[in-house]
Amino acid sequence: MVWSRLRRRRAAPGLPLPGVCGHRRHTLRTGRLLLYSLETWLDLAAALAAASDPEAQRWLGWDEHIMTDPKLREVYVHLRPGDIDSHSSYPAVRRLLSHPVEPRPDKAVALIGVRVDDGRYAGFTELDPDTGQIGGWLAPHARGQGLGVELFGAAASLGHTHLGLRTVRAGHESANTASARALAGAGFVADDGPPRHTLPNGREIDACWLRHTAPGPTSRCRAAGRQDRTKS
């Protein structure tokens, strides 16, 4: 599914229209974010670029080969994926757009987030259907505005109303007060979990764990299939 139509308004940018859930692809909308399953390599590149800055890596601790070059990072996180005209100046961007991403049933469900107000890439979240664990981050230009509450709230909704999970969980470093506030604002509460966690770069951290329980019946959307799920 490559976008064939753009929503164009004088006061708003062109936004991608990924359609309804189906074929292992999900779409969610919050007040200020549109989230959808990764469509192209550009979405994937933007997701990685959004967390490749030093502030994000203080908490994520990725291996260096995953992080995006600073010059490309600035290009990707300021692109509007639904505005074709904005891609014309970057041959590398056009190449990334030509490669689709196919969601795999054995991988975590990943969503890229776009700001509704200006159409720019804003962040990323993913959920492992087997463990119910979520993760996510915001691009630098989207931080400090309460969008983390919407991002993690969308991840919880993905679990409860799209994947049929009664409970989803999240972890963060004890010193990461921004993540703690965002998760609490999205309705997560304290949960038990390992007190220590090792980041991909080998750094050990003090870990806090939280959970979000569905307030009502759970459901599965077309993208996840209709069979019952007993895991929590």
N, C-alpha and C positions, 0 to 999 in steps of 0.2 A: 504494500500500500504506500505509494508515493503521493504526496498531496497534489491533487489536480485543481483544487480550488483554494483561494485565500480569502479570509474575511478582511476586507479593506474598508476602513472608515477614515474620515478626515482627522479625527481625534485619537485614533488607535492604530497601531501597526498591524501588518498582516500577521495573523496567527495560524499556526498549523491546524488543520482539521483532521485529526487521526481517525475519527469515526467512533462507532460503538465497539464494545469489547467483542472479540472473536478471534479464532485461530491463534490462541495463546498470546494475544495482544490485548492489553488493558488500557483504559482511559479513565482518568479521574479529574474532577474539577473542584477546587476550593475557591475561596473568595478572591484570592489574588494569584493563584497558580493553576496552570493547566499541566497535568502530568500524563505521560503516555509511554508505552513500551518503546524501547529504542527501535528506530526505523532504519537508520543508516549509520555508517562509520562516523559521520559527522556528529551524530548524537553521542556516540561512544567517546569520541575525542573531546567533546565539550564536557561530558561528565567527568572525565579524568582531569581536564584542565581546571575545572571549577574547584578542585581540591589540591592542586599542585603548588599552591603558594605556601610560604613558610608558616603562616598562622594556622592553616588547616593541618599541615604536616606535623605541627607540634603535638596534635592529638591523634592523628591517623598513623604516622610512622611507616609510610610505604617504603619499599625498596626504591632506590634512585631510578632504576630503569623504567619504572611505571610513570614517573612524573613527567609533565609536559614542559618543554623548553619555554622559558619566560616570555619570549617574543610571540610564539604561537599561542601561549596561554591567554594572552590579552586579546588576540584575534578571536579565538573560539568562544570565550565567555561573553563577548560583546556582540556576537552574531544574533540575528533574528532568523530562526530556522524556517519560519513561514514566509519570509520576504525574499523571493528569488533574486530580486535586483541587488540585494546586499551581498550576494555570493560572487558577483561577476568579476570583482577585483582580485579574487584569490583562486588561482588555478588549483592549489592544493585542496581548497574547500570543495570545488566542483568534483574533484576526484573522490573525495570522501563521500560525497552525496551519491556517487554512482555505485557504491557498494552497500547492499542491503544487509541488515542484521536480522537473523532468523532466531526467534526465541526458542530455547531448548527446554524440554520438560524436565531434564535432570539438573538444571541450573536455577539459581535464585531468580525470582521475578524482579526485574529492574525497570525503573521508571525514570525518565528524564523530565525535569520540570522547567517550564517556561513562564516568565512573568506575563500576566494578562495586560498590565498597563503599558508595557513597551515592547513586548514580544521577544525579549532577550532570554537566552539560556539562564536559568536561575539556580539550578541544583539538581540533586540526584538522590534517589532512595532505592533500596532493594530489600527484599524479604525472602528468606529461605523457607519454603513451604514445609520442609521436614522438621525444622527446629522451631519455627515461628519467630526467629530472630531477625530484627530489622537493623539497618544502618542507613546513614545518609549524611549529606553535607550541602551547604549553600555556597554559591559563588561569592567572591568578595563583595560585589556590588549589591548583593541581596541580604547581607548580614546586618544584624542590629535593627531590623525592622519588624520583628515578630513573624517572619515568614517560616522560621523553624517550627513554630507551633503548627502551621498549616502543613508543612512537609511531613512531620511525624504523625500528624492527625490523618493525613492521606495514607501513610503507610499502615496505620492501624485499620483504616477503612478497607484498604486492599486486602488485609488479612481476614477481616470479619465478613465483609459483604461480597468479596470477589473470590476468595480462596476457601471460605468456610471454616476458618480457624476461630476457636473460642477465645484463645489468648495469644497475644504476640508479646515478645520481650525485646528489650534493648539494654545495652550496656554503655557506660561512658567512664572516662577517667574521673576520679573523685574531684580533681581540681578544675574540671571543665564545667564551669558554672553556666556557660551559655547553653550547652546541651542539656544540662539539668533543668534549666528554666523552660526550655522549649518542650522537653518531654513532659514535664509537669503540666505545662499549659495545654498540651494535647491530651491530658487525662491519664498519663502513666503514673503508677504508684510504685513504691519501693517493693522489691522482691528479693528472694534469696539468690545467691549465685557465687561463683568463685571469687574470693577477695583479691586475687591477683590475675592479671592478664598480660600476655606477651604480644606486642605489636609485631607486624611483619619485619621490621628492621631489627628485632631482637630486644627492644627496650621493654622492661617489665614495668607495669603501672598498677596503682591501686584502682580497683574497679568497683563501680556501683551498678546495680542491676535493677531494672524496673519492668513492670508488666502492664498490659492494657487488656482488659477483659471486655468482650462484647456486651453491650448493655441490653441486648435483646437476641432474638434468633439470628443465627449466622446463615449465610447463603453463598452460593457459588455462581459466578457469572458464566456467560457462554465461553469465555476464553479459558476458563478452568475446567469446564465440563460440569455435568450435573450429578455425578456420583457422590455419595455421602463421604464425608471425611471425619474420622474419629479422633484424629490427633488434636491435641491442644497445645 
